[in-house]
């Protein structure tokens, strides 16, 4: 198989475009990693995943506390309302 000058020029253009795309993607990756470090204090995706799991657990715990406190408050308010009717 023999490549013509035109074929080689097309390949060179594809390679140049791929290099440019790679450079843009690397820059985007670096920016996202920097944001992870600054905003979430993590250095990589593995740490980000662990952080997400930790935060989800904390949210669930707070949700349970809120539900419990809300139920207790509702019970107290209902009990207080019943006491004032007498």
N, C-alpha and C positions, 0 to 999 in steps of 0.2 A: 504494500500500500504506500503510495507516494503522495505526500502532501504538497499542495500548490502553495505559492506565495500567499494567495488569498486565504487559503485554509489556515496557514500559520498566523496571518494577521488577525483572523477571526478568533483563533485560540488565544493569541496575546491579549486581545480586547476582553475576552471572557475572563482571563486570568487577572487582568487589571481591575475589572469590575468586582471580581471575587475578593481581591485584596482590599479594595475600598470598602466593600460591605463588611469584611472582617474587622477592619479598623474601626468602623462606626459601631459595630456590635461590641467590640472590646471597650470602647469609650462608654457606651451605654451601661455595660456590665460594671465598669469601674465606678460610674456615677451611682448606680443602684447599691453597690457595696458600701460606698461612702455614706449613702443615706441610711443604710442598715446600721452602720457604726454610730452615726450621729443621733439618729432618732431612737433606736432600739438598743443601742449598746451591745450589738452582736457583730461578729467578724465574718460570718459565713452563713450559708443557708441552713446548715445543720443546727447551728446555734439559734437561728431565727425560728426553726421548727420547734426546738425545745422551748424557746421563749413563748411561742404561740400556745403550746400545750400548757405551760405554766399559767399564762394569763387566762386561758379558757377555764382552767381549774379554779383560779381565784374568782372569776366571774360567777361560776356555778356556786361557789361557797357564799359569795355575797348575795346571790339570788335567793339561796335558801334562807339566809339570815333575814333578808327583806320579807320573804313570805312568812316566816315565823313571827317576826315583829308585827307585821300587818295583821296576821290572824290574832295575835295577842291583843293588839290595839282594838280590833273589831270586837273581840270578846269583851274587853273592858268597857268599851263604849256601849255595847248592847246591855251589859250588866248594869252600867251606870244609868242608862235610860230606863231600865226596868225598876231600878231603885227610886227614881224620881216620880214614877207614876203612882206610887203608893201613898 
